[in-house]
């Protein structure tokens, strides 16, 4: 399966042009698409409903949108309220059905300056040919490492509680006449997970080490409930890839801010990782990951 993570900067490219069709062309070939900075109802994008538009542009994919925050954008027409919301968040699209999803709002620190915004993690459970996997499209804070470390700790605690928390519902439906479950059995909530998104940190950061761990004597060690960097598994060193270019203090800085971290039981399935640095549809570059989740004869080990 091909995965892609892409911060689309609400459809504005490095050339300053707003073009969602261009974004859709970049990601159309992927089976799982994790997008960040997707919005609806903003003046800067003509009040477009971007999740709906992207869904139409990618008709072979199921999709879910997770707004990190929601503001009133309603108007009055002929004396009647036309209810509209201004939203900003993450999105996940999949060629396979998204069995269930839920949105997690990450810890946030209130700032005096500069502007800070709420950050989300959209969790989607998908039944792949090798077993169920939870895919998260997420966006960590851009302000400071302290806030990102709190968000990572929150995500790790959430991940470790997963086997005990379960999915949207658990247990046996003792009121079938109310049709709570539509006759479905309890949906899976596996430990197997993939985190994709804009982590706003680089490979030498404390945030990165908080996710992958530090193993000075045994490089590559992964705990069962931990995550590993797909790019490292694919043979890339810390400075081999970059997903964002910015001028800082008169210098052009090529930074790796976007990642795919896979749960340790999926690590051996990563085949390749690449970044399209020629693509200008956003201020970030898309991160592509090939991972073997297609072979029904090779299932993920029981968890």
Secondary structure as UniProt FT lines:
FT   STRAND          2..7
FT   HELIX           9..11
FT   TURN            14..15
FT   HELIX           20..27
FT   TURN            28..29
FT   STRAND          32..40
FT   HELIX           43..45
FT   TURN            46..47
FT   HELIX           50..57
FT   TURN            58..60
FT   STRAND          62..72
FT   STRAND          75..77
FT   TURN            78..79
FT   STRAND          80..82
FT   STRAND          85..94
FT   STRAND          98..105
FT   STRAND          120..128
FT   TURN            129..130
FT   STRAND          131..139
FT   HELIX           145..165
FT   HELIX           176..178
FT   TURN            182..183
FT   STRAND          193..198
FT   TURN            203..204
FT   HELIX           206..212
FT   TURN            219..220
FT   TURN            224..225
FT   STRAND          227..229
FT   HELIX           230..233
FT   TURN            234..235
FT   TURN            238..239
FT   STRAND          244..248
FT   TURN            249..250
FT   STRAND          251..255
FT   STRAND          258..263
FT   HELIX           264..269
FT   STRAND          270..275
FT   TURN            277..278
FT   STRAND          287..291
FT   TURN            296..297
//
